[in-house]
Amino acid sequence: MTFLLSFYQTRELLAARDAGLPELDVSLDLGLSLARARLTPERVMLPAGLSLTWEDVAHIHGNEQAVFAITEAGVEKVQVFSETFGRLYSLMPTQGAPTMLISGIPMHRIKNTDPMADTRSKIKAAAPKGRVLDTCTGLGYTAGLAAKRADEVITIELDPAVIEICRINPWSRALFESPNITQLIGDSFDYIFDFEDASFDRIIHDPPMFNLAGHLYSTEYYRELHRVLKRGGRLFHYIGDLRSKSGRNVARSAARRLQEAGFKVVKRRPEAFGLLAFR
């Protein structure tokens, strides 16, 4: 049994202790559900025989950008180091679904929004249906929401260490529980050549930043996305804030290369921080 706690839950526990409450309904899965915790002067008693000292609670509370796993072995920060890519992945809590920090950089928008709202804006722009290609899995939020609308979702993740984080994150459950999601491990650039012509109705392309994965912004890769997309299909390409200088520059060059690759219509979707291209 593993429970997850962050600053958002420990502040409730500390407030309840200070108010002299004997019990509190608190989330042990980062906001998805509530469970009853019993408060004693020494410890927080959790279900399944697990417990925390108030020193543990204070430690978690002092790390606002971290999520901690509580098991029989103790309290441990949720993070995985990728030996393959030399990157540290960790869960970062928000008031909703957590995001993932990649060497300290959040992979979702979190300013004035939350990771799931960020994902919903991408899904709205992509309008998934039929067979969907999700080029970069991440925490699996895009694949999970797309699977509710589409017949089939193929999702590709470069680093197996990211999937380890997904297995810990309760908000990523759909990635493993949805029967219409197929996971592939490897580089999207390599996998794209294996797909048949016109085999996807929708493509959601949410790559890492250009300086981390420039090949996923190349004309060659865009040509393959065009090839595997059905006529009348659409591609949503996440870029970043189109109003920022860097976002404008990346969007401008990406739009040009998308058109060179065969996408005749490319539209800006600033509310979704990306571009929409039509086959």
For each residue, the residues with C-beta under 8 A, 3 or more apart:
1: 47 48 50 71 72
2: 69 70 71 168
3: 28 29 35 46 50 69 70 71
4: 28 29 30 67 68 69 70 78 91 168 170
5: 9 10 28 52 60 67 68 70
6: 9 10 30 60 64 66 67 68 93 98
7: 10 11 60 61 63 64 93
8: 11 12 31 93 95
9: 5 6 12 13 26 27 28
10: 5 6 7 13 14 57 58 60 61
11: 7 8 14 15 61
12: 8 9 15 16 24 26
13: 9 10 16 17 24 26 37 39 44 57
14: 10 11 17 18 57 58 61
15: 11 12 18 19
16: 12 13 19 21 24 39
17: 13 14 20 21 39 54
18: 14 15
19: 15 16
20: 17
21: 16 17 24 39
22: 38 39
23: 36 37 38 39
24: 12 13 16 21 36 37 39
25: 34 35 36 37
26: 9 12 13 34 35 37
27: 9 30 31 32 33 34 35
28: 3 4 5 9 33 35 46 47 70
29: 3 4 32 33 170
30: 4 6 27 67 93 97 98 169 170 171
31: 8 27 95 96 97
32: 27 29 170 171
33: 27 28 29
34: 25 26 27
35: 3 25 26 27 28 46 47
36: 23 24 25 47
37: 13 23 24 25 26 44 45 46
38: 22 23 44 45
39: 13 16 17 21 22 23 24 44 45
40: 43 44 45
41:
42: 53 54
43: 40 51 52 53 54
44: 13 37 38 39 40 51 52 53 54 57
45: 37 38 39 40 51
46: 3 28 35 37 50 51 52 70
47: 1 28 35 36 50
48: 1
49:
50: 1 3 46 47 70 71 72
51: 43 44 45 46
52: 5 43 44 46 56 57 70 75
53: 42 43 44 56 57
54: 17 42 43 44 57 58
55: 58 59
56: 52 53 59 60 70 75
57: 10 13 14 44 52 53 54 60 61
58: 10 14 54 55 61 62
59: 55 56 62 63 75
60: 5 6 7 10 56 57 63 66 68 75
61: 7 10 11 14 57 58
62: 58 59
63: 7 59 60 66 68 77
64: 6 7 93
65: 92 93 101
66: 6 60 63 77 78 79 90 91 92 93
67: 4 5 6 30 77 78 90 91 92 93 98
68: 4 5 6 60 63 75 76 77 78
69: 2 3 4 75 76 77 78 168
70: 2 3 4 5 28 46 50 52 56 74 75
71: 1 2 3 50 74 76
72: 1 50
73: 76
74: 70 71
75: 52 56 59 60 68 69 70
76: 68 69 71 73
77: 63 66 67 68 69 90
78: 4 66 67 68 69 90 91 165 168 169
79: 66 88 89 90 91
80: 88 89 90 161 162 164 165
81: 87 88 89 161
82: 85 86 87 88 89 159 160 161 162
83: 86
84: 159 160 161
85: 82 158 159 161
86: 82 83
87: 81 82 102 103 159 161
88: 79 80 81 82 101 102 103 104
89: 79 80 81 82 100 101 102 159 161 162 164 165
90: 66 67 77 78 79 80 100 101 165
91: 4 66 67 78 79 98 99 100 101 165 168 169
92: 65 66 67 98 99 100 101 106 110
93: 6 7 8 30 64 65 66 67 98
94: 97 98 99 110 114 115
95: 8 31 114
96: 31 114 115 116 117
97: 30 31 94 114 115 116 139 141 171
98: 6 30 67 91 92 93 94 115 139 169 171
99: 91 92 94 106 107 108 110 115 139
100: 89 90 91 92 106 107 108 138 139 162 165
101: 65 88 89 90 91 92 104 105 106 107
102: 87 88 89 105 106 107 208
103: 87 88
104: 88 101
105: 101 102 209
106: 92 99 100 101 102 110
107: 99 100 101 102 138 139 208
108: 99 100 114 115 118 119 139 141
109: 113 115 118 273
110: 92 94 99 106 113 114 115 118
111:
112:
113: 109 110 117 118
114: 94 95 96 97 108 110 117 118
115: 94 96 97 98 99 108 109 110 118 119 139 141
116: 96 97 119 120 141 171
117: 96 113 114 120 121
118: 108 109 110 113 114 115 121 122 273
119: 108 115 116 122 123 141 142 145
120: 116 117 123 124 145
121: 117 118 124 125 271 272 273
122: 118 119 125 126 142 204 206 236 238 272 274
123: 119 120 126 127 128 142 145 146 149 204
124: 120 121 127 272
125: 121 122 236 269 272 274 276
126: 122 123 132 146 202 203 204 234 236 276
127: 123 124 149 202 234
128: 123 132 145 146 149 150 153 201 202 204
129: 132 149 150 151 201 202
130: 150 151 152 200 201 202 230
131: 150 151 152 153 154 199 200 201 202
132: 126 128 129 146 150 152 153 154 200 201 202 203 204
133: 153 154 155 156 195 200 202 203 204 228
134: 137 142 143 146 153 154 155 156 204 206
135: 156 188 192 203 204 205 206 207 216 225
136: 156 157 158 188 205 206 207 208 216
137: 134 140 142 143 155 156 157 162 163 166 175 183
138: 100 107 141 142 157 162 206
139: 97 98 99 100 107 108 115 162 165 166 169 171 172
140: 137 143 144 155 166 172 174 175
141: 97 108 115 116 119 138 144 145 171 172
142: 119 122 123 134 137 138 145 146 155 204 206
143: 134 137 140 146 147 153 155 174 175 178 181
144: 140 141 147 148 172 173 174 175 178 181
145: 119 120 123 128 141 142 148 149 174
146: 123 126 128 132 134 142 143 149 150 153 202 204
147: 143 144 150 153 174 178 180 181
148: 144 145
149: 123 127 128 129 145 146
150: 128 129 130 131 132 146 147 153 180 201 202
151: 129 130 131 180
152: 130 131 132 180 182
153: 128 131 132 133 134 143 146 147 150 178 180 181 182
154: 131 132 133 134 182 184 200
155: 133 134 137 140 142 143 175 181 182 183 184
156: 133 134 135 136 137 183 184 185 186 187 188 191
157: 136 137 138 160 162 163 183 184 185
158: 85 136 162 185 186 187 188
159: 82 84 85 87 89 162 163
160: 82 84 157 163 164 185
161: 80 81 82 84 85 87 89 164 165
162: 80 82 89 100 137 138 139 157 158 159 165 166
163: 137 157 159 160 166 167 183 185
164: 80 89 160 161 167 168
165: 78 80 89 90 91 100 139 161 162 168 169 172
166: 137 139 140 162 163 169 172 175 176
167: 163 164 172 176
168: 2 4 69 78 91 164 165
169: 30 78 91 98 139 165 166 172
170: 4 29 30 32 173
171: 30 32 97 98 116 139 141
172: 139 140 141 144 165 166 167 169 175 176
173: 144 170 176 177
174: 140 143 144 145 147 177 178 181
175: 137 140 143 144 155 166 172 178 181 183
176: 166 167 172 173
177: 173 174
178: 143 144 147 153 174 175 181
179:
180: 147 150 151 152 153
181: 143 144 147 153 155 174 175 178
182: 152 153 154 155
183: 137 155 156 157 163 175
184: 154 155 156 157 191
185: 156 157 158 160 163
186: 156 158 190 191
187: 156 158 190 191
188: 135 136 156 158 191 192 207 216 221
189: 192 215 216 221
190: 186 187 193 194
191: 156 184 186 187 188 194 195
192: 135 188 189 195 221 224 225 228
193: 190 224
194: 190 191
195: 133 191 192 199 200 228
196: 199 228
197: 227 228
198: 227 228 229 230 231
199: 131 195 196 228 230
200: 130 131 132 133 154 195 203 228 229 230 233
201: 128 129 130 131 132 150 229 230 233
202: 126 127 128 129 130 131 132 133 146 150 229 233 234 235 236
203: 126 132 133 135 200 225 228 229 233 234 235 236
204: 122 123 126 128 132 133 134 135 142 146 235 236 238
205: 135 136 216 225 235 236 237 238
206: 122 134 135 136 138 142 237 238
207: 135 136 188 213 216 217 238
208: 102 107 136 212 213 216
209: 105 212 213 240
210: 213 214 217 250
211: 214
212: 208 209
213: 207 208 209 210 216 217
214: 210 211 217 218
215: 189 218 221
216: 135 136 188 189 205 207 208 213 221
217: 207 210 213 214 221 222 250 253 254 257
218: 214 215 221 222 257
219: 222 223 257 260 261
220: 223 224
221: 188 189 192 215 216 217 218 224 225
222: 217 218 219 225 226 257 258 260 261 263
223: 219 220 226 227 261 262
224: 192 193 220 221 227 228
225: 135 192 203 205 221 222 228 229 235 261
226: 222 223 229 261 262 263 279
227: 197 198 223 224
228: 133 192 195 196 197 198 199 200 203 224 225
229: 198 200 201 202 203 225 226 233 234 235 279
230: 130 198 199 200 201 233 279
231: 198 279
232: 278 279
233: 200 201 202 203 229 230 278 279
234: 126 127 202 203 229 276 277 278 279
235: 202 203 204 205 225 229 258 263 276 277 278 279
236: 122 125 126 202 203 204 205 269 272 274 275 276
237: 205 206 254 258 274 275 276 277
238: 122 204 205 206 207 272 273 274
239: 242 247 250 251 254 273 274 275
240: 209 244 246 247 250 273
241: 244 247 273
242: 239 247 248 251 268 270 273 274
243: 247 248 270
244: 240 241 247 248
245: 248 249
246: 240 249 250
247: 239 240 241 242 243 244 250 251 273
248: 242 243 244 245 251 252
249: 245 246 252 253
250: 210 217 239 240 246 247 253 254
251: 239 242 247 248 254 255 268 274 275
252: 248 249 255 256
253: 217 249 250 256 257
254: 217 237 239 250 251 257 258 275
255: 251 252 258 259 266 268 275
256: 252 253 259 260
257: 217 218 219 222 253 254 260 261
258: 222 235 237 254 255 261 263 266 275 277
259: 255 256 262 263 264 266
260: 219 222 256 257
261: 219 222 223 225 226 257 258
262: 223 226 259 279
263: 222 226 235 258 259 266 277 278 279
264: 259 278
265: 277 278
266: 255 258 259 263 275 276 277 278
267: 275 276 277 278
268: 242 251 255 275 276
269: 125 236 272 273 274 275 276
270: 242 243 273
271: 121
272: 121 122 124 125 236 238 269
273: 109 118 121 238 239 240 241 242 247 269 270
274: 122 125 236 237 238 239 242 251 269
275: 236 237 239 251 254 255 258 266 267 268 269
276: 125 126 234 235 236 237 266 267 268 269
277: 234 235 237 258 263 265 266 267
278: 232 233 234 235 263 264 265 266 267
279: 226 229 230 231 232 233 234 235 262 263
